[in-house]
Amino acid sequence: MTTEPDAPTSLSGLRFTTGHGTENDFVLLTDPDGRLALDDAAVRLLCDRRAGVGADGVIRAVRSDALPEGAAALAEDPGATWFMDYRNADGSAAQMCGNGVRVLVAHLLRERLVDPAELADGRALAVGTRSGVKRVTAAEDDEGRPGWFAVDMGPWTVPGGDAAVAEGFDVTVGVRGLDGVPRPGLSLDLGNPHVVVALTGREELEAADLLAAPVVEPAPADGANVELVVPLDAPAPGVGALLMRVSERGVGETRSCGTGACAAALAVRLWAGADSPDVWRVAVPGGRLRVRALEGGRVELAGPAVLVADGVLA
Ligand SMILES: N[C@@H](CCC[C@H](N)C(=O)O)C(=O)O
């Protein structure tokens, strides 16, 4: 690595892996003992697509007992021995990443840091995150082929409460490239903050210019990931479908967002009313995810996880 004035030189020699979930891509670092000093500048450099490795975010795999934040995960489930320290491309820490947790599990399996038996025969691997312990199981894709992972993402909420559910929205969202009229948006909390906006069709979805982050009013205190959605005809009885583009907090437009896909499906399901399906296929620019509303106000996300390359920082 060349030494730029503000570049972290301490990362020289660092081993990394790259991977993606529906093309939401990550640099994965294995740091079992939590020794790595991963400051914001280091994350920004790793994620830089020209000066660094290039990714939407960094995932540091740390043993939960080596991280102060891991204590809560171990208290919730002593089996959550690994913790996902997730950082957005701008260096900010995020509570959760739905695509990332699948890719992290694929990485831990390949590195033999977890036993495949922990995901066999319907068993779930517990992973600590800043928004609680997530349980990951082996899953099939929509055509019944093995190779996906399903994640119990835990509870979700509508921060605006019953009033927002009844209205169908609680904020407005200005999206560049549309007609200049702010659209209604519904805030959902998936452990991290989301705002979902329904557009009129594919034309509007393609016209939206996400090079500029959508403007949410009133502005959420901690920012928000914004999903633009277009509901589609049902592909099968009891199954819903939608198209989604996303502007991620701390990144910009990405080709997929797992927590965003959950938020999008749950919002469309709320808008559609009581008889709407529990299972949703969410098509994103980078592929397809499956979202299932679970009993007790929980939600499951299923999708692929791909490991791409291993490298060493120069
Ligand atoms: N892409 C992720 C979400 C990553 C965090 C997000 N940008 C935030 O700041 O909340 C996903 O797949 O869920």
The ligand as an SDF file (V2000), in Angstrom:
LIG
                    3D

 13 12  0  0  0  0  0  0  0  0999 V2000
  -26.6820   -3.5010    3.3250 N   0  0  0  0  0  0  0  0  0  0  0  0
  -27.0810   -3.8590    4.6140 C   0  0  0  0  0  0  0  0  0  0  0  0
  -27.3700   -2.7090    5.5530 C   0  0  0  0  0  0  0  0  0  0  0  0
  -26.0800   -2.0070    5.9460 C   0  0  0  0  0  0  0  0  0  0  0  0
  -26.2600   -0.9570    7.0030 C   0  0  0  0  0  0  0  0  0  0  0  0
  -27.0130    0.2440    6.5380 C   0  0  0  0  0  0  0  0  0  0  0  0
  -26.3360    0.9740    5.4920 N   0  0  0  0  0  0  0  0  0  0  0  0
  -27.2390    1.1740    7.7460 C   0  0  0  0  0  0  0  0  0  0  0  0
  -26.4900    2.1250    7.9590 O   0  0  0  0  0  0  0  0  0  0  0  0
  -28.1900    0.8910    8.4900 O   0  0  0  0  0  0  0  0  0  0  0  0
  -28.1440   -4.9400    4.6150 C   0  0  0  0  0  0  0  0  0  0  0  0
  -28.0220   -5.8420    3.7670 O   0  0  0  0  0  0  0  0  0  0  0  0
  -29.0130   -4.9690    5.4820 O   0  0  0  0  0  0  0  0  0  0  0  0
  1  2  1  0
  2  3  1  0
  2 11  1  0
  3  4  1  0
  4  5  1  0
  5  6  1  0
  6  7  1  0
  6  8  1  0
  8  9  2  0
  8 10  1  0
 11 12  2  0
 11 13  1  0
M  END
$$$$
